[in-house]
Amino acid sequence: MAATATLPAAPAGGATAQQQATTRQFDRAKRNAKKKDQAEKPAEAGGEISLGEKTNLAGQLVTARLLNSAWLAIPETFGLSLLYVNFHFVMAHIVRSSLFCMLGQEWQFGGKMKYTPSSALMWVEIIILIAINIMMIAMLVVSLAMFILMILPAVAPGVALGILGSELLNLIGF
């Protein structure tokens, strides 16, 4: 006998619009999971979702909202939320954790729940993630080079003069 649990009902009077929307999305996800489960196992009676599947769906909903917020917050956090996007990518695509939705799926939780994102949207997000990561690494390397060039004359003036002197000679053609 499989362990099943019922979801708590949303508070009648005190629920915010966000909580009600989340509850509706979770209910849709639950119905879609039931339909998928019944289609795969027509002989099994009941069609109830197991507790593990409910946990996975709830986890996917939460991580999808976090991923959506992280994508939108990249400019405001100066790229710091990119750490979560990369973590989410590793957990969803490399580790294949069932609690993390695939890239591209976080935008689909506003409508009906889908189990696999459209392939095009997923690849567009992966390409954008790679491009942003390359830009962040390039900015880090340039910042580090500028820092070294500022500190080097104070630490080793002879080395700095040799480096800058040879560059100046190369510029004027000697």
N, C-alpha and C positions, 0 to 999 in steps of 0.2 A: 504494500500500500504506500503510495507516494505521499510525502508530506506536503500539504498545501496550506496556504494561509490566505486570509482575506485582507484586502487593503483597507486601511482606515478611511472612513468617509471624510470629505472636506467639511470644515466647520460651517454650520448653516449661516450664521449672521456675520461672523468676524473675518471671513476669508477675503483677502485682497484680490484684485483682478489678476495679478501675477500668479497667485496661488491657485486660483480657479483655472487659469489657462494651463498651468502645469498639470493639474489634476486631469483636465480634459485630454491633454496630450498623452498622459500616462494611460488613461482609459482606452484611448485609440490604439496605443501600442499594445495594450493587453488584448484588445479585440483582434488586432492583426496577427498577434502571436497565436491566438486561439485558432484563427482561420488557417494559418500555416500549419499548426500542429494537427488540426483535423484533416487537412489535405494530405499530410504525410502519413498519418496513422488513422485511416478511416475505421478500422475495426475496433480501436480502443474506445471504450465508453467514457462519457463524462467530458473529455476535452479540456480539463482544467490545466492551468499553467502551474508548473511546479514552483516552489519557493525559490529555487536557484535561478530559474528563468526570470522570475519577477525581480530578483536582485540584480541580475544582469541588465534587464531593461531599465530599471531605475538608475543603475550606475551609468549606463550609456546616456540616459537623458541628462544626468548631472554633468558628466564629462563633456557632452555635446554643448551644453550651455557655457561651461568654462572655456572650451575651445573657441566658441563663437565670440565670447567676451575678450579672449586673449587676442584673437585676430583683429578685432576692432580697436583694441587698446594699444597696438604696437606704436603708432605715432605719439600717443600721449605718454607712454612709459619709456620713450626713447629706445625702444627695442627690448626692454627688459621682459615684457610678456612673451617675447619670442622664445625664451627659455621653456615656458610651459608648452608652447606649440611644438617645439622640438621633442620635449619629453612625451607629449601625447602621440606624436608621430612614431617614436620608438616603441611605446607601449602598444599602439594599435597595429602597426604594420610589421614590426620586427619581432616583438615578444608575442604578439597576437592575443593580448589579454581581452577577454570578452567584456570587461567593464568599460572599455574605451571604444567609442564609435570610430569608424574609418574617416579619414579626411574627406571632406565634401559632404558628409552626412550631417554635420552640425547645422547646416542651413536648411535641411529638410525636416527638422523636428518641429518647425512652426506649422507645417501642414500635416500630412499623414506620415506615419512612421514607415520608413523603408529599411530593409535589412542590409541592402547593399547600395551605396551611392552610385550615381551615374558615373561611368568610367571616365568620361571627359572632365567632369568637375573634380574628381579625385586627382587626376593627373595635372590639371591646371593648378590646383592647390599645392601639389608636390613640387612642381616647377617653380612656383612663386616662392615657396619655402626655401628651396635651394638657392634661388637668386638672392633673396634677402640675406641668407646665411653667408653667401659669398661677399655681398656688400659689407656686412658687419665685420667679417674677417679682414677685408681690405681696409676698412676704417680703423680697425684695431692695429694692424701692421703699420699704417701711416702714423697713427698717434704714437705708437711705440718708437718709431724712427725719429719723429720730431722730439720726443722726450730725450732720447739718447743724444741727439744733436745739441740739445740745450744743456744737458748735464756734462757731456764729454769735455768741453773746454774748461770747466771748473775742476774736473777730476784729473785729466791728463792733457794739459795745454799743448804739449809737443805733438801728441798724436792728432789732436784736433787740427792744429795748424798744418800738419802734413797732409791730412785728408782734404781739408779745404783748399790748401795751396795747390795740390795736384789737380783738383777739380777746376780751380780758376785757370791754371795753365792749360788744361784741356779745352776750356771754353775759348780762350783767346788764340789757340792754335799752336802752342809750343809743345 
